[in-house]
């Protein structure tokens, strides 16, 4: 049987530990892959977002450079004079110089009506009306400089230069997932552009503007790619790509098509176009770019009228992060596999180290259950199992000692109970025997007191009557303490009992200089109690409190409901003389009193203690000599006896 027991425990431990290893392993794989995927993907999109912000900043800074140059030129006095005196050679010379320094494609000056005065590209072409140009129109109307992105027509480009018009020409390449295109080529151009007014004093005399054509111009996308991605590649694909779109068409990009050429003329996917171009929102997600998947960021490009005219794109090849995920996944699986093997070996070792001590513990427990407290376990290790064996041995010693003390205490309680029972029977018999003579003495003394008129005799008789009454009270207390009492439990409310009692006590002569304070909790639940006996409890405590406050004071009665413990707590506090520390353990003993001779029987608190115990309650006292005393009584709400009107007979 022991072999079967040992085998059963071993099997359970092996299965349990290996299950923990397996569950932990699978959970680690699942969580690890989740964390890897989330972290890698999250990091990837954060990288895309950062690169997109950098690209936008780079694009705007390039526009700003043009803006600063144009704004500076408009403030030059000799330029203003050349316009006033129609010195076209000087204007053309300056425009050519600035065009070269600024590396722009267009430099043009118009008069105050928008007619061209001088062009850097085509000096012989002038006098045409450019007031319809968005930037010229803005400057003429607002009389202040502007910069941004502009879409120019082929006609405008031809007036500047046929080379510019030809460079803007792009053949549309049908692209997967793109929206249908109604033409096969694009002739418009997208430019970075700035324009500024030229004043003579306060009079507007002209407009100067410059532009950089972006169609088929790869300077900016190459600079951004080198800045953001260096020359990293995966296979034949570059890791990072940058693209400028006009409408949905790639006009400048380093994305390559299947033949290895720049994918100029390919289109953006319809899903991205609808969100970025039509709704003007930034788009961050995975996107299919020409022939591969990229983690992509798209940002709208606006003209000076806040209309979306193009899109700036930054993308990172998804395969880069797929490789990171695969490598991290393989590494994680390898670590988990090695960890699982090590855990399995350690589990077997630990199982063998646990079975032997458990066997000894089981054997010793059986001996202990049979009452053999001498049985001890030999300690062979200093680890947790050794500590468990040590603790078991201490438990055996403690149980043995507690059993010995319990036997002694039981014997003492039985002897005390027999003494109390004998004392109760003796007290009851004596009380009954004394009660009848006392009644006769009191009756005759009272009659004599009423008939005799001599003051001397009346004083003596008064002493006899008072002492006889005191003896009768003592006998009554003895009978109350010793007799069998019947408990009549019914649902009752402690707040109502306290209020009824205090209404009577407030009129008593002993309470005339006592301030009574009540703090009774609302919605106090009813409990099964003997109303008369509980009223006697609070009456005894209140009267004792009043006796302790000879010169007046405060009597505070509070109730509260402890919902977590399901009990009602009542405190009765006074500011009287308090109880000496050495007397606290005696206050519930029969006939013990600290009152003056003749003012107490010493049975009040004994009866109070007995009543509280009969109601399954507890009572405790806290007292500081010279400051006051507090009695705390706790009654359980659910006593286990909820029968209305139930009665129990208890002999005290």
C-alpha positions as CSV (number, residue, x, y, z in Angstrom):
1,X,0.0,0.0,0.0
2,X,2.8,2.4,0.9
3,X,4.5,1.6,-2.5
4,X,1.2,2.4,-4.3
5,X,0.9,5.6,-2.2
6,X,4.4,6.6,-3.1
7,X,3.9,5.9,-6.8
8,X,0.7,7.8,-6.8
9,X,2.3,10.9,-5.2
10,X,5.2,10.6,-7.6
11,X,3.0,10.4,-10.6
12,X,0.9,13.4,-9.5
13,X,4.0,15.4,-8.9
14,X,5.6,14.5,-12.2
15,X,2.3,15.3,-14.1
16,X,1.8,18.5,-12.1
17,X,5.3,19.8,-12.6
18,X,5.5,18.9,-16.2
19,X,2.1,20.4,-16.8
20,X,3.4,23.6,-15.2
21,X,6.4,23.5,-17.4
22,X,4.3,22.8,-20.5
23,X,1.7,25.5,-19.7
24,X,4.5,28.0,-18.8
25,X,6.3,27.2,-22.0
26,X,3.3,27.6,-24.3
27,X,2.2,30.7,-22.4
28,X,5.7,32.1,-22.7
29,X,5.8,31.4,-26.4
30,X,2.4,33.0,-26.9
31,X,3.1,36.0,-24.8
32,X,6.7,36.3,-26.1
33,X,5.6,36.3,-29.7
34,X,2.8,38.7,-28.9
35,X,5.2,41.1,-27.2
36,X,7.7,40.7,-30.0
37,X,5.1,41.4,-32.7
38,X,3.6,44.3,-30.8
39,X,7.0,45.8,-29.9
40,X,8.5,45.3,-33.4
41,X,5.4,46.6,-35.2
42,X,5.0,49.4,-32.7
43,X,8.6,50.4,-33.1
44,X,8.3,50.2,-36.9
45,X,5.4,52.6,-37.0
46,X,7.0,54.9,-34.6
47,X,10.1,54.9,-36.9
48,X,7.9,55.6,-39.9
49,X,6.1,58.4,-38.1
50,X,9.4,59.9,-37.1
51,X,10.8,59.7,-40.7
52,X,7.6,61.2,-42.1
53,X,7.9,64.1,-39.7
54,X,11.5,64.6,-40.7
55,X,10.6,64.5,-44.4
56,X,7.8,67.1,-43.9
57,X,10.2,69.3,-42.0
58,X,12.9,68.9,-44.8
59,X,10.3,69.7,-47.5
60,X,9.0,72.8,-45.7
61,X,12.6,74.0,-45.0
62,X,13.4,73.8,-48.7
63,X,10.3,76.0,-49.4
64,X,11.4,78.3,-46.6
65,X,14.8,78.8,-48.2
66,X,13.1,79.9,-51.5
67,X,10.8,82.2,-49.5
68,X,13.7,83.9,-47.6
69,X,15.6,84.6,-50.9
70,X,12.5,85.9,-52.7
71,X,11.5,88.1,-49.7
72,X,15.1,89.5,-49.5
73,X,15.2,90.3,-53.3
74,X,11.9,92.2,-53.0
75,X,13.5,94.5,-50.5
76,X,16.5,95.5,-52.7
77,X,16.4,99.1,-53.7
78,X,18.2,98.7,-57.0
79,X,15.6,96.0,-58.0
80,X,12.9,98.5,-57.2
81,X,14.5,101.2,-59.2
82,X,15.0,98.8,-62.2
83,X,11.3,98.1,-62.2
84,X,10.4,101.8,-61.9
85,X,12.7,102.6,-64.8
86,X,11.9,99.5,-66.8
87,X,15.5,98.4,-66.8
88,X,14.9,94.8,-68.0
89,X,18.5,93.9,-68.7
90,X,19.4,94.5,-65.1
91,X,16.4,92.6,-63.9
92,X,17.1,89.6,-66.2
93,X,20.8,89.6,-65.1
94,X,19.8,89.5,-61.4
95,X,17.1,86.8,-61.9
96,X,19.6,84.6,-63.7
97,X,22.1,85.0,-60.9
98,X,19.6,84.2,-58.2
99,X,18.2,81.3,-60.2
100,X,21.6,79.7,-60.3
101,X,22.4,80.4,-56.6
102,X,19.1,79.3,-55.3
103,X,19.0,76.3,-57.7
104,X,15.4,76.9,-58.7
105,X,13.7,76.5,-62.2
106,X,11.7,79.6,-62.4
107,X,12.5,83.2,-61.5
108,X,10.0,85.9,-62.8
109,X,9.0,89.5,-62.0
110,X,5.6,91.0,-62.8
111,X,4.3,94.6,-62.6
112,X,1.6,95.7,-60.2
113,X,-1.1,94.3,-62.5
114,X,0.4,90.9,-62.9
115,X,2.0,91.3,-66.3
116,X,5.4,89.8,-66.7
117,X,8.3,92.3,-66.8
118,X,11.3,89.8,-66.9
119,X,11.9,86.0,-66.9
120,X,15.2,84.3,-66.2
121,X,14.3,81.3,-68.4
122,X,13.0,83.1,-71.4
123,X,14.1,86.8,-71.5
124,X,12.4,87.4,-74.8
125,X,9.0,86.4,-73.4
126,X,7.3,89.1,-71.4
127,X,4.1,91.2,-71.2
128,X,1.9,88.1,-70.7
129,X,-0.6,88.2,-67.9
130,X,0.2,86.0,-64.8
131,X,-2.4,87.6,-62.5
132,X,-4.3,84.3,-62.6
133,X,-1.4,82.5,-61.0
134,X,-2.4,81.5,-57.4
135,X,0.7,83.0,-55.8
136,X,0.7,86.2,-57.8
137,X,-2.9,86.7,-57.2
138,X,-2.4,86.1,-53.4
139,X,0.4,88.7,-53.3
140,X,-1.6,91.3,-55.3
141,X,-4.6,90.9,-53.1
142,X,-3.0,90.5,-49.7
143,X,0.1,92.7,-50.4
144,X,2.3,90.3,-48.5
145,X,4.7,87.4,-49.3
146,X,3.6,83.8,-49.5
147,X,5.2,80.3,-50.0
148,X,4.1,76.7,-50.4
149,X,3.3,74.2,-53.1
150,X,1.6,75.1,-56.4
151,X,0.3,73.2,-59.4
152,X,1.2,74.9,-62.7
153,X,-0.2,74.1,-66.1
154,X,1.7,73.1,-69.2
155,X,1.0,76.5,-70.8
156,X,2.6,78.3,-67.9
157,X,5.6,76.0,-68.1
158,X,5.9,76.6,-71.9
159,X,6.0,80.3,-71.3
160,X,9.0,79.7,-69.0
161,X,10.8,77.0,-71.0
162,X,10.0,74.0,-73.2
163,X,12.5,72.0,-71.2
164,X,10.5,72.5,-68.1
165,X,7.3,71.6,-69.8
166,X,8.9,68.4,-71.2
167,X,10.3,67.5,-67.7
168,X,6.8,67.9,-66.2
169,X,5.5,65.4,-68.8
170,X,4.8,62.0,-67.1
171,X,3.3,58.9,-68.7
172,X,0.7,57.2,-66.4
173,X,1.5,53.6,-65.5
174,X,-1.5,51.4,-64.6
175,X,-1.0,50.3,-61.0
176,X,-2.6,47.5,-58.9
177,X,-5.1,48.8,-56.2
178,X,-5.1,52.3,-57.7
179,X,-8.2,54.2,-58.8
180,X,-8.9,54.2,-62.5
181,X,-7.2,57.1,-64.4
182,X,-9.0,58.8,-67.3
183,X,-5.8,59.8,-69.2
184,X,-2.6,58.2,-70.1
185,X,-0.2,61.1,-69.4
186,X,0.2,64.1,-67.1
187,X,1.4,67.5,-68.3
188,X,0.9,69.6,-65.1
189,X,3.8,70.3,-62.8
190,X,4.0,70.5,-59.0
191,X,6.4,73.2,-57.7
192,X,7.8,74.5,-54.4
193,X,7.1,78.1,-54.8
194,X,7.4,81.5,-53.1
195,X,6.3,85.0,-54.1
196,X,6.7,88.5,-52.5
197,X,5.5,92.0,-53.3
198,X,7.9,94.7,-54.4
199,X,7.1,98.2,-53.0
200,X,8.4,101.7,-53.8
201,X,7.5,103.4,-50.6
202,X,4.0,102.3,-49.9
203,X,3.1,101.8,-53.6
204,X,3.0,98.2,-54.9
205,X,5.1,98.2,-58.1
206,X,5.6,94.5,-58.8
207,X,5.7,90.9,-57.7
208,X,8.7,88.6,-57.8
209,X,8.3,84.8,-57.6
210,X,10.5,81.7,-57.8
211,X,9.7,78.0,-58.1
212,X,11.3,74.6,-58.2
213,X,9.7,72.0,-60.4
214,X,9.4,68.6,-58.6
215,X,8.3,66.4,-61.6
216,X,11.2,64.1,-62.4
217,X,13.4,65.9,-60.0
218,X,15.0,63.4,-57.7
219,X,17.3,65.7,-55.6
220,X,15.0,65.9,-52.7
221,X,13.9,62.3,-52.5
222,X,17.5,61.2,-52.8
223,X,18.6,63.5,-50.1
224,X,15.9,62.3,-47.8
225,X,16.6,58.7,-48.5
226,X,20.3,59.1,-47.7
227,X,19.4,61.1,-44.6
228,X,16.9,58.6,-43.2
229,X,17.9,55.2,-44.5
230,X,21.5,55.4,-45.8
231,X,22.1,52.7,-48.4
232,X,20.4,49.7,-46.6
233,X,19.0,47.0,-48.9
234,X,17.3,43.7,-48.6
235,X,17.9,41.7,-51.8
236,X,17.1,43.9,-54.7
237,X,15.0,46.3,-52.7
238,X,16.1,49.4,-50.8
239,X,14.9,49.4,-47.2
240,X,13.6,53.0,-47.2
241,X,11.7,54.9,-49.9
242,X,10.6,58.5,-50.3
243,X,8.0,59.7,-52.8
244,X,6.3,62.9,-53.9
245,X,2.8,62.5,-55.4
246,X,1.0,65.1,-57.4
247,X,-2.7,64.1,-57.0
248,X,-2.3,60.3,-57.0
249,X,0.7,60.1,-59.4
250,X,4.3,59.5,-58.5
251,X,6.2,62.5,-59.9
252,X,9.5,61.9,-57.9
253,X,10.5,58.7,-56.1
254,X,13.3,56.3,-55.4
255,X,10.8,53.3,-55.5
256,X,11.9,51.0,-58.3
257,X,9.7,49.0,-60.6
258,X,10.3,45.4,-61.7
259,X,12.7,46.6,-64.4
260,X,14.8,48.5,-61.8
261,X,13.8,52.0,-63.0
262,X,12.2,54.6,-60.8
263,X,8.5,54.0,-60.6
264,X,7.6,57.5,-61.8
265,X,4.1,57.5,-63.2
266,X,2.7,54.8,-61.0
267,X,-0.2,55.6,-58.8
268,X,-1.1,55.5,-55.1
269,X,-3.6,52.9,-53.9
270,X,-7.2,54.0,-53.9
271,X,-7.6,53.4,-50.2
272,X,-4.8,55.7,-49.3
273,X,-5.8,58.3,-51.8
274,X,-9.4,58.5,-50.4
275,X,-8.1,59.1,-46.9
276,X,-5.1,61.3,-47.5
277,X,-6.0,63.3,-50.6
278,X,-9.8,63.5,-50.2
279,X,-10.0,63.7,-46.4
280,X,-6.6,65.4,-45.7
281,X,-5.5,63.0,-43.0
282,X,-2.1,61.4,-42.3
283,X,-2.1,57.7,-43.0
284,X,0.1,55.2,-41.2
285,X,-0.3,51.6,-42.1
286,X,0.9,48.8,-44.2
287,X,0.6,49.6,-47.9
288,X,1.3,47.8,-51.2
289,X,3.8,49.9,-53.1
290,X,4.3,48.9,-56.8
291,X,5.3,45.3,-56.1
292,X,6.1,45.0,-52.3
293,X,4.5,45.7,-48.9
294,X,5.9,48.7,-47.0
295,X,5.1,50.1,-43.6
296,X,4.1,53.5,-44.9
297,X,3.4,57.0,-43.9
298,X,1.5,59.4,-46.1
299,X,1.1,63.1,-45.4
300,X,-1.0,65.6,-47.4
301,X,0.7,68.5,-49.2
302,X,-1.4,71.7,-49.3
303,X,-1.3,74.7,-51.6
304,X,-1.7,78.3,-50.2
305,X,-5.5,77.9,-50.3
306,X,-5.3,74.9,-48.0
307,X,-6.4,72.5,-50.7
308,X,-4.6,69.1,-50.9
309,X,-2.6,69.0,-54.1
310,X,-0.1,66.3,-53.4
311,X,1.2,63.7,-51.0
312,X,4.5,63.2,-49.3
313,X,5.4,59.5,-48.7
314,X,7.9,57.7,-46.5
315,X,8.0,53.9,-46.4
316,X,10.1,51.1,-44.8
317,X,10.2,47.7,-46.4
318,X,8.1,45.3,-44.3
319,X,10.6,42.5,-44.9
320,X,13.0,44.3,-42.6
321,X,10.7,43.8,-39.6
322,X,9.7,40.4,-40.7
323,X,13.3,39.3,-40.5
324,X,13.5,40.9,-37.0
325,X,10.4,39.0,-36.0
326,X,11.6,35.7,-37.3
327,X,15.0,36.0,-35.6
328,X,13.4,37.1,-32.3
329,X,10.9,34.3,-32.5
330,X,13.5,31.6,-33.2
331,X,15.6,33.0,-30.3
332,X,12.6,32.9,-28.0
333,X,11.7,29.4,-29.0
334,X,15.2,28.2,-28.4
335,X,15.4,29.8,-25.0
336,X,12.1,28.3,-24.0
337,X,13.1,24.9,-25.3
338,X,16.3,24.9,-23.3
339,X,14.5,26.3,-20.2
340,X,11.9,23.5,-20.5
341,X,14.5,20.8,-20.6
342,X,16.3,22.2,-17.6
343,X,13.0,22.6,-15.8
344,X,12.1,18.9,-16.5
345,X,15.4,17.7,-15.1
346,X,15.1,19.9,-12.0
347,X,11.5,18.7,-11.5
348,X,12.5,15.1,-11.4
349,X,15.3,15.9,-9.0
350,X,13.0,17.9,-6.8
351,X,10.3,15.2,-6.8
352,X,12.8,12.7,-5.5
353,X,13.8,15.1,-2.8
354,X,10.2,15.7,-1.7
355,X,8.8,12.1,-1.6
356,X,11.0,10.8,1.2
357,X,10.2,13.6,3.7
358,X,6.5,13.4,2.8
359,X,6.5,9.7,3.5
360,X,8.0,10.4,7.0
361,X,5.5,13.1,7.6
362,X,2.6,10.8,6.7
363,X,3.8,8.1,9.0
364,X,4.4,10.5,11.9
365,X,0.9,12.1,11.3
366,X,-0.7,8.7,11.6
367,X,1.1,8.1,14.9
368,X,0.1,11.5,16.1
369,X,-3.6,10.8,15.2
370,X,-3.4,7.7,17.3
371,X,-2.3,9.8,20.3
372,X,1.4,9.0,20.2
373,X,3.0,12.3,20.9
374,X,6.5,10.8,21.3
375,X,6.8,10.2,17.6
376,X,9.3,12.6,16.0
377,X,10.8,13.0,12.5
378,X,14.5,12.9,12.0
379,X,15.8,16.0,10.2
380,X,18.2,15.3,7.4
381,X,18.3,18.6,5.5
382,X,18.3,22.3,6.2
383,X,16.1,23.3,3.3
384,X,12.3,24.0,3.4
385,X,11.5,20.2,3.9
386,X,13.9,20.2,6.8
387,X,12.2,23.3,8.2
388,X,8.8,21.6,7.7
389,X,10.0,18.5,9.7
390,X,11.3,20.8,12.4
391,X,8.0,22.7,12.5
392,X,6.2,19.3,12.7
393,X,8.3,18.3,15.7
394,X,7.5,21.6,17.4
395,X,3.8,21.1,16.6
396,X,3.9,17.7,18.2
397,X,5.5,19.2,21.3
398,X,3.0,22.1,21.3
399,X,0.0,19.7,21.0
400,X,1.4,17.5,23.8
401,X,1.8,20.5,26.0
402,X,-1.6,21.9,25.1
403,X,-3.2,18.6,25.7
404,X,-1.7,18.5,29.2
405,X,-2.8,22.0,30.0
406,X,-6.3,21.4,28.6
407,X,-6.7,18.4,30.8
408,X,-5.5,20.4,33.8
409,X,-7.8,23.3,32.9
410,X,-10.8,21.0,32.3
411,X,-10.3,19.4,35.7
412,X,-10.0,22.8,37.3
413,X,-13.2,24.0,35.5
414,X,-15.1,20.9,36.6
415,X,-14.0,21.5,40.2
416,X,-14.9,25.2,40.0
417,X,-18.3,24.3,38.4
418,X,-19.0,21.9,41.2
419,X,-18.0,24.5,43.8
420,X,-20.2,27.2,42.1
421,X,-23.1,24.7,41.9
422,X,-22.7,23.9,45.6
423,X,-22.4,27.6,46.4
424,X,-25.5,28.3,44.4
425,X,-27.5,25.6,46.2
426,X,-26.1,26.7,49.6
427,X,-26.8,30.4,48.8
428,X,-30.3,29.6,47.6
429,X,-31.1,27.6,50.7
430,X,-29.6,30.2,53.1
431,X,-31.4,33.0,51.3
432,X,-34.8,31.2,51.5
433,X,-34.2,30.5,55.2
434,X,-33.2,34.1,56.0
435,X,-35.8,35.7,53.9
436,X,-38.8,34.7,56.1
437,X,-37.3,36.0,59.4
438,X,-36.2,39.2,57.7
439,X,-39.7,39.8,56.5
440,X,-41.0,39.4,60.1
441,X,-38.3,41.7,61.5
442,X,-39.0,44.4,58.9
443,X,-42.8,44.1,59.4
444,X,-42.6,44.4,63.2
445,X,-39.9,47.1,63.1
446,X,-42.1,49.2,60.7
447,X,-45.1,48.8,63.0
448,X,-43.1,49.8,66.1
449,X,-41.6,52.8,64.2
450,X,-45.1,54.1,63.4
451,X,-46.5,53.6,66.9
452,X,-43.6,54.8,69.1
453,X,-43.2,58.6,69.3
454,X,-40.0,58.7,71.4
455,X,-37.3,60.2,69.1
456,X,-34.6,58.1,70.6
457,X,-36.4,54.8,70.0
458,X,-37.5,56.0,66.6
459,X,-33.9,56.6,65.6
460,X,-32.9,53.1,66.7
461,X,-35.9,51.6,64.9
462,X,-35.0,53.5,61.8
463,X,-31.5,52.0,61.8
464,X,-33.1,48.5,62.3
465,X,-35.4,49.1,59.3
466,X,-32.7,50.4,57.0
467,X,-30.3,47.5,57.8
468,X,-33.1,45.0,57.4
469,X,-33.9,46.4,54.0
470,X,-30.2,46.2,53.1
471,X,-30.2,42.5,54.2
472,X,-33.4,41.9,52.1
473,X,-31.6,43.4,49.0
474,X,-28.6,41.2,49.6
475,X,-30.9,38.2,49.9
476,X,-32.8,39.2,46.7
477,X,-29.4,39.6,44.8
478,X,-28.4,36.1,46.1
479,X,-31.7,34.7,44.9
480,X,-31.3,36.4,41.5
481,X,-27.8,35.1,41.2
482,X,-28.6,31.5,42.3
483,X,-32.0,30.8,40.9
484,X,-32.9,29.3,37.6
485,X,-33.9,32.0,35.1
486,X,-36.0,31.6,32.0
487,X,-34.9,33.5,28.8
488,X,-37.7,34.7,26.6
489,X,-36.1,35.7,23.3
490,X,-38.1,37.8,20.9
491,X,-37.0,40.3,18.1
492,X,-36.1,43.6,19.7
493,X,-34.3,46.8,18.9
494,X,-31.5,47.9,21.2
495,X,-32.0,51.6,20.3
496,X,-35.6,51.5,21.5
497,X,-34.7,49.7,24.7
498,X,-31.9,52.3,25.5
499,X,-34.3,55.2,24.7
500,X,-37.0,53.8,27.0
501,X,-34.5,53.2,29.8
502,X,-32.9,56.7,29.6
503,X,-36.4,58.3,29.6
504,X,-36.8,56.9,33.1
505,X,-33.3,57.4,34.4
506,X,-33.2,61.1,33.3
507,X,-35.8,61.8,36.0
508,X,-34.0,59.8,38.8
509,X,-32.4,61.9,41.5
510,X,-29.0,60.2,41.0
511,X,-28.9,61.5,37.4
512,X,-29.8,65.2,38.0
513,X,-26.2,66.3,37.7
514,X,-25.3,63.8,34.9
515,X,-25.2,64.9,31.2
516,X,-26.5,62.0,29.1
517,X,-25.2,61.8,25.6
518,X,-26.7,59.5,23.0
519,X,-25.2,58.5,19.7
520,X,-27.5,55.7,18.3
521,X,-26.9,54.4,14.8
522,X,-29.8,54.5,12.4
523,X,-31.3,51.4,10.8
524,X,-29.9,49.2,13.6
525,X,-31.1,45.6,12.8
526,X,-33.3,43.7,15.3
527,X,-32.0,40.7,17.1
528,X,-33.5,38.0,19.3
529,X,-33.2,39.1,22.9
530,X,-34.9,39.0,26.3
531,X,-36.0,42.6,26.4
532,X,-36.3,42.8,30.2
533,X,-32.9,41.2,30.9
534,X,-31.2,43.4,28.3
535,X,-32.8,46.4,29.9
536,X,-31.4,45.2,33.2
537,X,-27.9,45.1,31.7
538,X,-28.0,48.7,30.5
539,X,-29.7,49.8,33.8
540,X,-26.9,48.2,35.9
541,X,-24.2,49.9,33.8
542,X,-25.9,53.3,33.8
543,X,-26.5,53.2,37.6
544,X,-22.9,52.1,38.2
545,X,-21.7,55.0,36.0
546,X,-23.8,57.5,38.0
547,X,-22.4,56.1,41.3
548,X,-18.9,56.6,39.9
549,X,-19.5,60.3,39.1
550,X,-20.2,61.8,42.6
551,X,-19.8,65.4,41.4
552,X,-21.5,65.0,38.1
553,X,-20.1,64.2,34.6
554,X,-20.9,62.7,31.2
555,X,-22.6,59.4,30.5
556,X,-22.3,58.5,26.8
557,X,-24.2,55.6,25.2
558,X,-23.4,54.7,21.6
559,X,-24.6,52.0,19.2
560,X,-23.2,51.0,15.8
561,X,-23.7,48.1,13.4
562,X,-20.5,46.4,12.1
563,X,-21.8,45.0,8.8
564,X,-18.5,43.1,8.0
565,X,-18.6,41.2,11.4
566,X,-22.4,41.2,11.5
567,X,-22.6,42.4,15.1
568,X,-24.0,45.3,17.0
569,X,-21.6,47.1,19.3
570,X,-22.8,49.1,22.3
571,X,-20.5,51.3,24.4
572,X,-21.4,52.8,27.8
573,X,-18.8,55.4,28.9
574,X,-18.6,57.7,32.0
575,X,-16.2,60.3,33.2
576,X,-16.1,59.0,36.8
577,X,-13.4,57.8,39.1
578,X,-12.5,54.8,37.1
579,X,-11.5,51.3,38.3
580,X,-8.1,50.4,39.7
581,X,-6.0,48.2,37.5
582,X,-5.7,45.5,40.1
583,X,-9.6,45.3,40.4
584,X,-10.3,45.0,36.7
585,X,-10.0,41.2,36.7
586,X,-12.4,40.9,39.7
587,X,-15.4,43.1,38.8
588,X,-17.5,40.2,37.5
589,X,-16.9,38.1,40.6
590,X,-20.0,37.6,42.8
591,X,-20.1,39.8,45.9
592,X,-17.0,41.9,44.7
593,X,-17.7,45.6,45.0
594,X,-15.7,48.8,45.2
595,X,-18.6,50.8,46.6
596,X,-18.9,52.0,50.1
597,X,-20.3,49.6,52.7
598,X,-24.1,49.4,52.4
599,X,-24.2,50.8,48.8
600,X,-23.9,47.6,46.8
601,X,-24.1,43.9,46.9
602,X,-21.4,43.1,44.3
603,X,-23.8,41.0,42.3
604,X,-24.9,43.6,39.6
605,X,-22.0,43.1,37.2
606,X,-22.1,39.3,37.8
607,X,-25.7,39.2,36.7
608,X,-24.9,41.6,33.8
609,X,-22.1,39.3,32.6
610,X,-24.3,36.2,32.9
611,X,-27.1,37.9,30.8
612,X,-24.7,39.0,28.0
613,X,-23.3,35.4,27.8
614,X,-26.8,33.9,27.6
615,X,-27.3,36.1,24.5
616,X,-24.1,34.8,22.9
617,X,-22.6,38.2,23.4
618,X,-19.3,39.5,24.9
619,X,-18.6,42.3,27.3
620,X,-15.2,44.0,28.1
621,X,-14.1,46.9,30.1
622,X,-11.5,49.6,29.6
623,X,-10.8,52.0,32.5
624,X,-8.3,54.6,33.5
625,X,-8.3,55.5,37.2
626,X,-9.4,59.1,37.6
627,X,-10.6,59.6,34.0
628,X,-13.5,57.2,33.5
629,X,-14.7,53.7,32.4
630,X,-16.0,52.3,29.2
631,X,-18.0,49.0,28.9
632,X,-18.2,47.6,25.3
633,X,-20.9,45.0,24.6
634,X,-21.2,43.1,21.3
635,X,-24.3,41.1,20.2
636,X,-24.1,38.9,17.1
637,X,-26.9,39.6,14.6
638,X,-27.1,36.0,13.5
639,X,-26.9,33.9,16.7
640,X,-28.1,30.7,15.1
641,X,-31.3,30.8,17.1
642,X,-33.8,32.9,15.2
643,X,-37.0,31.3,16.5
644,X,-39.4,34.0,17.7
645,X,-40.3,33.5,21.3
646,X,-37.9,30.6,21.9
647,X,-37.1,29.9,25.6
648,X,-34.0,28.3,27.2
649,X,-33.5,27.3,30.8
650,X,-30.0,28.1,32.3
651,X,-28.9,27.5,35.8
652,X,-26.4,30.1,37.1
